[in-house]
Amino acid sequence: MKKFRVGFIIDNLEPDKYIIDLINFINQNESFESPILITGYSQKNSEPLIKKFINNFRLNKVLKSIYLKIIFVIEKRIVSKKYQNKETSAEKITIDKFKIKKVVGKEYESDSFLEFTNDDLSLIANENLDCIIHCSSLNIKGEILDLTEFGIINAFHEDSFGFSEVLNGNPSSTFVIKKLGKELGNDDILFSGSLMTSNIWLANNSQLIEKSNVFLMQILDDLANNRRVHKSEGIKNTLSKSCNINSASTLLRYILKIIAPKILNSFISKLLSPNVIRYSVAFAHHDEHKKSLSSYKEISNPKGRFLADPFVFEENDTNYIFVEDMFFKDNKGRISVIKIDGENYEFLGVVLEEDFHLSFPFIFRDGNDIYMIPESHENSDIRLYKCIEFPHEWRFEQTLMSGVSAADTMMIHKEDKWFMLTNICSLGLNDHQSELHIYYSDNLKSSSWSPIKSGNPVIFNSNKGRNGGLFYHKDKIYRINQVHGQAHYGKSFDINEIITLSKNEYKEVECLKIHPDFKDEIISTHSFNANSKIAVVDFARHQRLRKALKM
């Protein structure tokens, strides 16, 4: 098969890291020819004097420079901790090793468009490119849109990418990969995703760019190997209006609203002890399900720990609640179990512990056997455990999937197939809030799981993707999804009926929304499960660490 040829339209010969990552990806893939770089230069029309005065007003420039410096100095320290291992691993790019087509464009009217002459177009056409990746800050229109078989794919990330979502407190931030249309705004969406908004701009910017790059690489790989590109319906009406970071007043508002409170909270935490989020678990009997969640009986947390991610399981006419048991002293979760006896409960203690963090103890039957799949993303795998002596003794059975950062895995047995619903992070950034992936196999104990035909992720939305539980009622299957706020993991949850689950596709419909308002002082609720007799829920409150360690 003929190798795929890609061109990049860039602003200069010192491209951003995400462009370098894309070029490295192409160079290391045998399906591609070495890319062509197209550099564009614009000549701006003369601006009205009043506009020039506003744009070049020195006070605004000085203040903008100072405010940006403050933001970068503070936030880079935080971002570097999370993204410290995300530097390009391949050899450093030397631009001189690539063919470079220097195309002189011009900016016209009041819009920022790059226009190409006939000579320019001939230079590009002679390269026989299959598609062009648009990484320029200028918009494009005209004949260049029809110059390649697969058109121009937009991958540009403006300087303010992810800024407005943080400033405005949006719970989600969205990226979109699109094929440019002949008319402005009439583009084809190839892929879109919604991530939980980070609490600072540079972290939000980094996660959006890194995530979009991963899926742009997948699109390019599909183009190169299958000569096709799938269109997506995308996520509608979620893109935020960009904020003008060239405005000193906007940057000052960001510092006062976002940066200053973080500095103050950090000072208070050092003075008084850090403020931590402490989860609790509560239960109710079947005949109480229709009552408010406020009537559920709360289970007391063990000293210096908290309980979360409850799953209820019946064995020998007795109900047990399996939970994440989080120890503050080592910040590591174990799996513990609680025995329910009427309105009373008995904490039986830890039943499963590993060298790494465990949570979300999804427990289920297969014939006469009882299995558990706890969340073990710190070990980069999905693990199956078999019960040897209920409820205390569990044995590691096998790895279902390895080399994967996956969280909150659940299993459904349907029509002689096993379906695995799991939250996979496409990057090693511990972000499991957005992507729901579904795989299937004929055998539970398979080490080879196939993605469903519609493609993964089946959901890419921080308000819908992450699992929060699973239960059956009247021959129907219900999936719980977590809803996240800005930098607020597990703020609330939705209950969805699964209406289609096959090796070809997945569909669900939302039935109910649950908000954290059913008990005093709670700020979050993110898990719910039930069987025919017991329902369980978790919720969280703020508490000083010093106090949590004592009670």
C-alpha positions as CSV (number, residue, x, y, z in Angstrom):
1,M,0.0,0.0,0.0
2,K,1.2,3.5,-0.8
3,K,2.5,5.3,2.2
4,F,0.4,8.2,3.5
5,R,1.7,11.7,3.0
6,V,0.9,14.4,5.5
7,G,1.6,18.1,5.5
8,F,1.6,20.6,8.4
9,I,0.7,24.2,8.0
10,I,2.6,26.0,10.8
11,D,3.3,29.6,11.8
12,N,7.1,29.3,12.2
13,L,10.0,26.8,12.4
14,E,9.9,26.5,16.1
15,P,6.6,24.5,16.5
16,D,4.9,23.8,19.8
17,K,5.4,20.4,21.5
18,Y,2.1,18.9,20.4
19,I,3.2,19.4,16.7
20,I,6.6,17.9,17.4
21,D,4.8,14.9,19.0
22,L,2.7,14.5,15.9
23,I,5.7,14.7,13.6
24,N,7.5,12.1,15.7
25,F,4.5,9.8,15.6
26,I,4.5,10.0,11.8
27,N,8.2,9.4,11.5
28,Q,8.0,6.3,13.7
29,N,5.1,4.8,11.8
30,E,5.9,2.8,8.7
31,S,2.6,3.7,7.1
32,F,3.7,7.3,6.6
33,E,6.1,9.2,4.5
34,S,8.2,11.8,6.2
35,P,5.9,14.9,6.7
36,I,6.1,18.2,4.8
37,L,6.1,21.4,6.7
38,I,4.4,24.4,5.2
39,T,5.2,27.7,6.8
40,G,2.9,30.6,6.3
41,Y,3.6,34.3,6.7
42,S,0.9,37.0,6.8
43,Q,1.1,40.6,5.9
44,K,-1.4,42.6,8.0
45,N,-3.5,45.3,6.5
46,S,-3.2,48.7,8.2
47,E,-5.3,49.1,11.2
48,P,-7.4,52.1,12.3
49,L,-5.4,54.4,14.5
50,I,-7.7,54.0,17.5
51,K,-7.3,50.2,17.2
52,K,-3.6,50.4,17.0
53,F,-3.6,52.7,20.1
54,I,-5.7,50.2,22.1
55,N,-3.6,47.2,21.0
56,N,-0.3,48.9,21.8
57,F,-1.3,50.8,24.9
58,R,1.8,50.4,26.9
59,L,0.2,50.1,30.4
60,N,-1.9,47.2,29.2
61,K,1.2,45.5,27.7
62,V,3.2,46.0,30.9
63,L,0.4,44.7,33.2
64,K,-0.4,41.8,30.9
65,S,3.3,40.8,30.9
66,I,3.4,41.0,34.8
67,Y,0.1,39.1,35.2
68,L,1.1,36.3,32.8
69,K,4.4,36.0,34.6
70,I,2.7,35.6,37.9
71,I,0.3,32.9,36.5
72,F,3.1,31.0,34.7
73,V,5.5,31.0,37.7
74,I,2.8,29.7,40.1
75,E,1.1,27.2,37.8
76,K,4.1,25.7,36.1
77,R,5.2,24.3,39.5
78,I,1.9,22.5,39.7
79,V,1.7,21.4,36.1
80,S,5.2,20.1,36.1
81,K,4.4,17.7,38.9
82,K,1.5,16.1,37.0
83,Y,3.0,16.2,33.5
84,Q,6.7,15.7,34.5
85,N,6.9,12.4,32.6
86,K,5.1,13.6,29.4
87,E,8.1,15.2,27.6
88,T,8.7,13.9,24.1
89,S,10.6,10.6,24.4
90,A,11.8,10.5,20.8
91,E,14.9,12.3,19.7
92,K,14.7,16.0,19.5
93,I,13.3,17.3,16.3
94,T,15.6,19.0,13.9
95,I,13.4,21.0,11.5
96,D,16.1,21.1,8.9
97,K,15.7,17.3,8.3
98,F,12.3,17.9,6.7
99,K,11.2,19.3,3.5
100,I,10.0,22.9,4.1
101,K,7.7,24.8,1.7
102,K,7.7,28.4,2.5
103,V,4.4,29.8,1.4
104,V,3.8,33.6,1.6
105,G,0.3,34.3,2.4
106,K,-1.6,37.5,3.1
107,E,-4.2,38.6,5.6
108,Y,-7.1,40.5,4.2
109,E,-10.1,42.5,5.4
110,S,-10.7,42.3,9.1
111,D,-10.4,38.6,9.5
112,S,-7.3,36.5,10.1
113,F,-7.2,34.3,7.0
114,L,-4.2,32.9,5.2
115,E,-4.6,33.1,1.4
116,F,-2.5,31.1,-1.0
117,T,-1.5,32.2,-4.5
118,N,-1.6,29.9,-7.5
119,D,2.1,29.4,-7.3
120,D,1.8,28.5,-3.6
121,L,-0.9,26.0,-4.4
122,S,1.2,24.4,-7.1
123,L,4.1,24.0,-4.7
124,I,1.9,22.1,-2.3
125,A,0.1,20.1,-5.0
126,N,3.4,18.8,-6.3
127,E,4.0,17.1,-3.0
128,N,0.9,14.8,-3.6
129,L,-0.2,15.1,0.0
130,D,-3.1,12.9,1.2
131,C,-4.1,15.4,3.9
132,I,-3.0,18.5,5.6
133,I,-2.9,19.2,9.4
134,H,-3.7,22.8,10.1
135,C,-1.6,24.1,13.0
136,S,-1.5,27.8,12.1
137,S,-3.0,30.6,14.2
138,L,-4.6,31.9,11.0
139,N,-7.8,30.6,9.4
140,I,-7.8,29.1,5.9
141,K,-10.2,29.1,3.0
142,G,-10.1,28.9,-0.7
143,E,-8.8,26.2,-3.1
144,I,-6.3,24.7,-0.7
145,L,-9.3,23.0,1.0
146,D,-9.7,20.8,-2.1
147,L,-6.0,20.2,-2.7
148,T,-5.8,16.8,-0.9
149,E,-8.0,13.7,-0.9
150,F,-8.8,13.9,2.8
151,G,-8.8,17.7,3.1
152,I,-7.5,19.8,6.0
153,I,-7.8,18.6,9.6
154,N,-7.8,21.4,12.2
155,A,-5.4,20.8,15.1
156,F,-4.7,24.3,16.2
157,H,-4.9,25.2,19.9
158,E,-5.2,28.9,20.6
159,D,-3.1,30.4,23.3
160,S,-6.2,30.7,25.6
161,F,-7.2,27.0,25.1
162,G,-8.8,25.9,28.4
163,F,-8.6,29.3,30.0
164,S,-12.2,30.5,29.9
165,E,-13.5,27.1,31.4
166,V,-11.3,27.6,34.5
167,L,-12.1,31.2,34.9
168,N,-15.9,30.7,34.4
169,G,-16.0,27.6,36.6
170,N,-17.3,25.3,33.8
171,P,-17.4,21.7,35.0
172,S,-16.2,20.4,31.6
173,S,-13.7,21.5,28.9
174,T,-14.1,20.3,25.4
175,F,-11.7,19.7,22.5
176,V,-12.8,19.1,18.9
177,I,-10.9,17.7,16.0
178,K,-12.5,18.7,12.7
179,K,-12.2,18.6,8.9
180,L,-12.4,22.2,7.6
181,G,-15.4,22.9,5.4
182,K,-15.5,25.2,2.4
183,E,-17.5,27.7,4.3
184,L,-16.5,29.0,7.7
185,G,-18.3,27.2,10.5
186,N,-19.5,24.4,8.2
187,D,-16.9,21.9,9.4
188,D,-17.2,18.1,9.8
189,I,-16.5,17.0,13.4
190,L,-14.2,13.9,13.3
191,F,-13.9,13.6,17.1
192,S,-14.7,15.4,20.3
193,G,-14.2,14.8,23.9
194,S,-15.2,16.5,27.2
195,L,-12.8,16.4,30.2
196,M,-13.3,17.5,33.8
197,T,-12.0,21.1,34.0
198,S,-8.8,21.4,36.0
199,N,-8.5,24.0,38.7
200,I,-5.7,25.9,36.9
201,W,-5.3,27.1,33.3
202,L,-2.0,25.5,32.4
203,A,-3.1,22.0,33.7
204,N,-6.4,22.4,31.8
205,N,-4.6,23.5,28.7
206,S,-2.1,20.6,28.9
207,Q,-4.7,17.9,29.4
208,L,-6.8,19.1,26.5
209,I,-3.9,19.3,24.1
210,E,-2.4,16.0,25.1
211,K,-5.8,14.2,24.9
212,S,-6.7,15.7,21.5
213,N,-3.3,14.7,20.2
214,V,-3.9,11.1,21.1
215,F,-7.1,10.9,19.2
216,L,-5.7,12.9,16.3
217,M,-3.0,10.2,16.0
218,Q,-5.7,7.6,15.9
219,I,-7.5,9.4,13.1
220,L,-4.2,9.7,11.1
221,D,-3.5,6.0,11.7
222,D,-7.0,5.1,10.5
223,L,-6.5,7.3,7.4
224,A,-3.1,5.8,6.6
225,N,-4.1,2.1,7.0
226,N,-7.8,2.1,6.0
227,R,-8.0,5.3,3.8
228,R,-11.1,6.4,5.6
229,V,-12.2,8.8,8.3
230,H,-15.2,8.5,10.5
231,K,-17.3,11.5,11.3
232,S,-18.7,12.0,14.8
233,E,-21.8,13.7,16.0
234,G,-19.5,15.4,18.5
235,I,-20.5,17.1,21.7
236,K,-22.9,19.9,20.9
237,N,-23.0,23.3,22.6
238,T,-20.2,22.7,25.0
239,L,-17.4,24.8,23.6
240,S,-16.9,27.9,25.8
241,K,-16.6,31.4,24.4
242,S,-12.9,32.3,24.5
243,C,-11.6,34.8,27.0
244,N,-9.4,37.6,25.8
245,I,-6.1,36.8,27.5
246,N,-4.6,39.9,25.8
247,S,-6.6,41.9,28.2
248,A,-4.8,42.8,31.4
249,S,-8.1,43.1,33.3
250,T,-9.1,39.5,32.4
251,L,-5.8,38.2,33.6
252,L,-6.1,40.2,36.8
253,R,-9.6,38.8,37.4
254,Y,-8.1,35.3,36.9
255,I,-5.4,35.9,39.5
256,L,-7.9,37.2,42.0
257,K,-10.5,34.5,41.4
258,I,-8.3,31.5,40.8
259,I,-4.8,32.0,42.0
260,A,-5.3,34.1,45.2
261,P,-7.8,31.7,46.9
262,K,-5.4,28.8,46.3
263,I,-2.5,30.6,47.9
264,L,-4.8,31.5,50.9
265,N,-6.1,27.9,51.2
266,S,-2.6,26.6,51.1
267,F,-1.6,28.9,54.0
268,I,-4.7,28.0,56.0
269,S,-4.0,24.3,55.5
270,K,-0.5,24.6,56.8
271,L,-1.7,26.6,59.8
272,L,-4.8,24.4,60.7
273,S,-4.1,21.1,59.0
274,P,-5.2,20.2,55.4
275,N,-8.8,20.1,54.6
276,V,-9.6,16.6,53.2
277,I,-12.6,15.0,51.5
278,R,-13.9,12.1,53.6
279,Y,-16.4,9.7,52.2
280,S,-19.0,7.7,54.1
281,V,-21.3,4.8,53.1
282,A,-25.0,4.3,54.0
283,F,-27.6,1.6,53.3
284,A,-31.4,1.1,53.2
285,H,-33.6,-2.0,52.9
286,H,-35.7,-2.6,49.8
287,D,-38.9,-1.4,51.2
288,E,-37.2,2.0,51.9
289,H,-35.8,2.5,48.4
290,K,-38.4,5.0,47.5
291,K,-37.7,7.1,50.5
292,S,-35.3,10.0,50.3
293,L,-31.6,9.0,50.5
294,S,-31.6,11.1,53.7
295,S,-33.2,8.1,55.4
296,Y,-30.4,5.7,54.6
297,K,-28.4,4.6,57.7
298,E,-24.9,5.9,57.8
299,I,-22.1,3.4,58.6
300,S,-19.4,4.9,60.9
301,N,-16.0,5.3,59.3
302,P,-13.1,3.5,61.1
303,K,-10.6,5.8,62.8
304,G,-8.2,7.5,60.3
305,R,-10.0,6.0,57.3
306,F,-13.0,6.4,55.1
307,L,-15.3,4.1,53.2
308,A,-16.5,4.6,49.6
309,D,-17.5,2.7,46.4
310,P,-20.1,0.4,48.1
311,F,-21.3,-2.8,46.4
312,V,-24.0,-5.0,48.0
313,F,-23.9,-8.8,47.7
314,E,-26.2,-11.5,49.1
315,E,-24.8,-14.9,50.2
316,N,-26.7,-17.5,52.3
317,D,-29.6,-15.0,52.9
318,T,-27.3,-12.5,54.4
319,N,-26.3,-9.2,52.8
320,Y,-22.7,-7.9,52.8
321,I,-21.4,-4.5,51.6
322,F,-18.0,-4.5,50.0
323,V,-16.2,-1.1,50.1
324,E,-13.1,0.8,49.4
325,D,-11.4,1.2,52.8
326,M,-9.1,4.2,52.4
327,F,-6.3,4.7,55.0
328,F,-5.1,8.3,55.4
329,K,-1.8,7.2,56.9
330,D,-0.5,5.7,53.7
331,N,-3.1,7.1,51.2
332,K,-3.8,3.6,50.0
333,G,-7.1,1.8,49.6
334,R,-8.0,-1.8,50.7
335,I,-11.2,-3.8,50.2
336,S,-13.2,-4.3,53.4
337,V,-16.6,-5.9,54.0
338,I,-19.6,-5.0,56.3
339,K,-22.2,-7.5,57.3
340,I,-25.8,-6.3,57.4
341,D,-28.3,-7.7,60.0
342,G,-31.6,-5.8,59.9
343,E,-30.9,-2.2,60.9
344,N,-27.6,-3.2,62.4
345,Y,-24.2,-3.7,60.8
346,E,-20.9,-5.4,61.7
347,F,-17.6,-4.2,60.3
348,L,-15.7,-7.4,59.4
349,G,-12.5,-5.7,58.3
350,V,-10.1,-5.8,55.4
351,V,-10.5,-8.8,53.1
352,L,-8.2,-7.9,50.2
353,E,-5.0,-5.9,50.2
354,E,-2.2,-5.4,47.6
355,D,1.0,-3.3,47.5
356,F,-0.9,-0.9,45.3
357,H,-4.2,1.0,45.8
358,L,-7.5,-0.9,45.5
359,S,-11.0,0.5,45.3
360,F,-14.4,0.0,43.5
361,P,-14.9,-3.7,44.5
362,F,-17.2,-4.9,41.7
363,I,-18.4,-8.3,42.9
364,F,-20.5,-10.8,40.8
365,R,-21.3,-14.4,40.3
366,D,-20.5,-16.8,37.5
367,G,-22.4,-20.0,38.2
368,N,-21.4,-21.2,41.6
369,D,-18.3,-19.0,41.8
370,I,-17.9,-15.5,43.2
371,Y,-15.5,-13.1,41.6
372,M,-14.3,-9.5,42.3
373,I,-12.7,-6.9,40.0
374,P,-11.3,-4.1,42.2
375,E,-9.9,-1.0,40.6
376,S,-6.1,-1.4,40.3
377,H,-5.0,1.3,37.9
378,E,-1.8,1.9,39.9
379,N,-0.7,-1.6,38.8
380,S,-1.6,-0.8,35.2
381,D,-4.0,-3.7,34.8
382,I,-7.5,-5.1,35.3
383,R,-7.4,-8.0,37.7
384,L,-9.8,-10.8,38.5
385,Y,-10.0,-12.3,42.0
386,K,-11.9,-15.5,43.0
387,C,-13.5,-16.0,46.4
388,I,-12.1,-19.0,48.2
389,E,-14.0,-18.6,51.5
390,F,-16.8,-16.0,51.6
391,P,-16.4,-13.2,52.5
392,H,-12.9,-13.2,53.9
393,E,-10.6,-15.1,51.6
394,W,-9.9,-14.0,48.0
395,R,-7.3,-15.3,45.6
396,F,-5.8,-13.5,42.6
397,E,-7.1,-15.5,39.6
398,Q,-5.7,-13.8,36.5
399,T,-5.0,-10.5,34.7
400,L,-7.8,-9.7,32.2
401,M,-6.0,-6.8,30.6
402,S,-2.5,-5.5,31.2
403,G,-0.6,-2.4,30.3
404,V,-3.6,-0.2,30.7
405,S,-4.6,2.6,33.0
406,A,-8.2,1.5,33.8
407,A,-10.6,2.3,36.7
408,D,-14.0,1.2,37.9
409,T,-14.4,-1.9,35.8
410,M,-17.8,-3.6,35.7
411,M,-19.0,-6.9,34.0
412,I,-22.2,-7.8,32.4
413,H,-23.1,-11.3,31.2
414,K,-25.5,-11.1,28.3
415,E,-26.4,-13.4,25.4
416,D,-23.5,-15.8,26.1
417,K,-21.0,-13.0,26.1
418,W,-19.1,-11.1,28.8
419,F,-19.0,-7.3,28.4
420,M,-16.4,-5.3,30.2
421,L,-17.3,-1.6,30.9
422,T,-14.3,0.3,32.1
423,N,-12.8,3.8,32.3
424,I,-9.5,3.9,30.5
425,C,-7.2,6.9,30.5
426,S,-5.8,7.3,27.0
427,L,-2.7,9.0,28.6
428,G,-0.8,8.1,31.7
429,L,-2.2,11.1,33.6
430,N,-4.5,9.3,36.0
431,D,-7.5,10.8,34.3
432,H,-10.4,8.3,34.3
433,Q,-13.3,10.7,34.5
434,S,-14.3,10.9,30.9
435,E,-13.8,7.8,28.7
436,L,-16.1,4.8,28.9
437,H,-14.6,1.8,26.9
438,I,-16.5,-1.4,26.3
439,Y,-15.0,-4.8,25.4
440,Y,-16.4,-8.2,24.9
441,S,-15.4,-11.8,25.1
442,D,-17.0,-15.3,25.0
443,N,-15.1,-16.2,28.1
444,L,-14.8,-14.4,31.4
445,K,-11.3,-15.6,32.0
446,S,-10.1,-14.4,28.6
447,S,-6.9,-12.4,28.3
448,S,-8.0,-11.1,24.9
449,W,-10.9,-8.7,24.9
450,S,-12.3,-7.1,21.7
451,P,-13.6,-3.5,21.5
452,I,-17.2,-3.3,20.4
453,K,-17.6,-2.5,16.7
454,S,-18.9,1.1,17.2
455,G,-15.4,1.9,18.6
456,N,-14.0,3.1,21.9
457,P,-14.5,5.3,23.8
458,V,-18.3,4.8,23.5
459,I,-18.7,7.9,25.7
460,F,-16.1,10.7,26.1
461,N,-17.7,13.1,28.4
462,S,-16.7,14.0,32.0
463,N,-20.4,14.3,32.9
464,K,-21.3,10.8,31.6
465,G,-18.3,8.5,31.2
466,R,-17.1,7.3,34.6
467,N,-18.8,4.3,36.2
468,G,-20.4,4.6,39.6
469,G,-22.2,1.3,39.9
470,L,-24.4,-1.2,38.3
471,F,-27.7,-2.9,39.3
472,Y,-30.6,-4.9,37.9
473,H,-34.3,-4.2,38.4
474,K,-37.3,-5.9,36.7
475,D,-35.1,-7.5,34.0
476,K,-33.5,-4.1,33.2
477,I,-29.9,-3.1,33.6
478,Y,-28.9,0.3,35.1
479,R,-25.5,1.9,34.9
480,I,-24.5,4.7,37.4
481,N,-22.4,7.4,35.9
482,Q,-20.5,10.0,37.9
483,V,-20.9,13.7,37.2
484,H,-17.9,15.9,37.9
485,G,-17.6,19.6,38.7
486,Q,-14.7,21.9,38.0
487,A,-11.7,20.0,39.6
488,H,-14.4,18.3,41.7
489,Y,-14.3,14.5,41.3
490,G,-17.6,12.7,41.8
491,K,-19.8,15.7,42.6
492,S,-23.1,13.8,41.8
493,F,-24.4,10.9,39.8
494,D,-27.0,9.8,37.2
495,I,-28.9,6.6,36.8
496,N,-29.1,5.3,33.2
497,E,-31.0,2.4,31.7
498,I,-28.9,0.3,29.3
499,I,-31.1,-0.2,26.3
500,T,-28.5,-1.6,23.9
501,L,-25.5,-3.7,24.7
502,S,-24.0,-5.9,22.0
503,K,-20.7,-6.5,20.3
504,N,-21.7,-3.8,17.8
505,E,-23.0,-0.9,19.8
506,Y,-23.9,0.6,23.2
507,K,-26.8,2.9,24.1
508,E,-28.2,4.1,27.4
509,V,-30.9,6.6,28.4
510,E,-30.8,8.8,31.5
511,C,-33.5,8.0,34.1
512,L,-32.7,10.0,37.2
513,K,-30.2,12.6,38.6
514,I,-29.0,12.5,42.2
515,H,-27.5,15.6,43.8
516,P,-25.5,15.8,47.0
517,D,-28.2,17.4,49.1
518,F,-29.7,14.4,51.1
519,K,-27.5,14.7,54.2
520,D,-26.0,17.5,56.2
521,E,-22.8,19.1,54.9
522,I,-22.2,16.6,52.1
523,I,-20.4,18.0,49.0
524,S,-20.2,14.9,46.8
525,T,-22.0,11.6,46.0
526,H,-20.6,9.3,43.3
527,S,-21.6,5.6,43.8
528,F,-24.9,3.7,44.1
529,N,-25.7,0.0,44.0
530,A,-28.6,-2.3,44.9
531,N,-29.8,-5.8,44.9
532,S,-33.3,-7.1,45.6
533,K,-33.1,-6.3,49.3
534,I,-30.5,-3.6,50.0
535,A,-29.5,-0.3,48.4
536,V,-26.2,1.4,49.2
537,V,-24.8,4.9,48.5
538,D,-21.7,6.9,49.3
539,F,-21.2,10.6,50.0
540,A,-18.4,12.9,51.1
541,R,-17.9,15.8,53.5
542,H,-15.0,18.2,54.2
543,Q,-12.9,17.5,57.3
544,R,-9.6,18.6,58.7
545,L,-7.0,15.8,58.4
546,R,-6.0,16.2,62.0
547,K,-9.6,15.4,63.0
548,A,-10.0,12.6,60.6
549,L,-7.0,10.8,62.0
550,K,-8.5,10.9,65.5
551,M,-12.0,9.6,64.6
